[in-house]
Amino acid sequence: MNPSEFYLKLDEMLELPAGTLQGNEVLEQLEGWDSVAVITFIAMADSEFGAMLPPKEIAACHSVSDLADLVARHVPAPTR
Amino acid sequence: MHNPFQLDGRTILVTGASSGIGKSTAVLLSQLGARVLLLARNQAKLEQTAALLEGSGHRIAVFDLAGLDEISSRLAELVDQTGPLHGLVHCAGVGSLMPLRMLTMAHLDAVMRVNFQAAVALTTAFCRKPMHQARASVVLVASVAGLLGVPARSAYSASKGAVIAFARSAALEMAKSGVRINCVAPAFVKTEMYADSLGALTPEQLERLIQTTQPMGLGDPVDVANAIAFLLADTGRWITGSVLAVDGGYTAQ
């Protein structure tokens, strides 16, 4: 998974102009990052990247790049 | 001793009988003397439920309720084998958290199909004369989400609200023929579906959610099963078109 592709998806999800998120943003300070956004994020990670995210690991994320790393870790290996 | 909840000699179909509220309901109804017909998609799980039942004469029927067009004929086949039914309980349901931004028509269709359309197909088939006995009772499992708004639950809420509205009108239509139609509206209950649908939350977040929404805490499936039995038995004989909230205080707030 390409991080910049992921940041663009997250921009879209949070209704931010494309290219806004760079990875170093702190989630707690990110406008629109609330409990419904977390649920939306889980559904988005599944539908866009096939990643099933454990809620505990999302709760442990502090920045946007942590989210990208988390999704990358949970993207299923390609099947042959 | 007189027990107004007794269901001896009654034959009752329970959908979603492989887990959660359906499983608990099937077990309780058998303990009250009913012959129970267990319906769900998964044969192995149905057999596990069947092994927990008291009494004899119970049957299992493996069927996916998403096949709406077959519901009527499958019910007729079942009734051919068992004789007309005294009761129907629709517990089968689906529901996951789905915020508006991710809500697709395919998701909405899947939720409405099992939660609402299958409830309608089952009830209409059940209400035909050869399918039911005199003074029969239908209980549809709705949800507090059908009565109140819940974020990220709009499709699920709509499906359960539709069930409640359907039950009220159907109850009026069937009142003269003696078939009663009611809903129970549970809040969060300790089931697999609850665990799946709230998989987005950590255990700590879940505990906080339950504390703020349900003053009496998380429910047990048997709490809902008890309410269903009450509506099926003669205890509910003057109740139709109603919604019984079984919710630990959720809707009182």
Chai-1 contact restraints between the chains, C-beta under 6 A:
chainA,res_idxA,chainB,res_idxB,connection_type,confidence,min_distance_angstrom,max_distance_angstrom,comment,restraint_id
A,V36,B,P99,contact,1.0,0.0,6.0,A-B,restraint_1
A,V36,B,P151,contact,1.0,0.0,6.0,A-B,restraint_2
A,V36,B,A152,contact,1.0,0.0,6.0,A-B,restraint_3
A,I39,B,L97,contact,1.0,0.0,6.0,A-B,restraint_4
A,I39,B,P99,contact,1.0,0.0,6.0,A-B,restraint_5
A,I39,B,A152,contact,1.0,0.0,6.0,A-B,restraint_6
A,I39,B,A200,contact,1.0,0.0,6.0,A-B,restraint_7
A,T40,B,P99,contact,1.0,0.0,6.0,A-B,restraint_8
A,T40,B,R101,contact,1.0,0.0,6.0,A-B,restraint_9
A,T40,B,M102,contact,1.0,0.0,6.0,A-B,restraint_10
A,I42,B,A200,contact,1.0,0.0,6.0,A-B,restraint_11
A,A43,B,M102,contact,1.0,0.0,6.0,A-B,restraint_12
A,P55,B,A200,contact,1.0,0.0,6.0,A-B,restraint_13
A,P55,B,L201,contact,1.0,0.0,6.0,A-B,restraint_14
A,P55,B,T202,contact,1.0,0.0,6.0,A-B,restraint_15
A,K56,B,T202,contact,1.0,0.0,6.0,A-B,restraint_16
A,A59,B,T202,contact,1.0,0.0,6.0,A-B,restraint_17
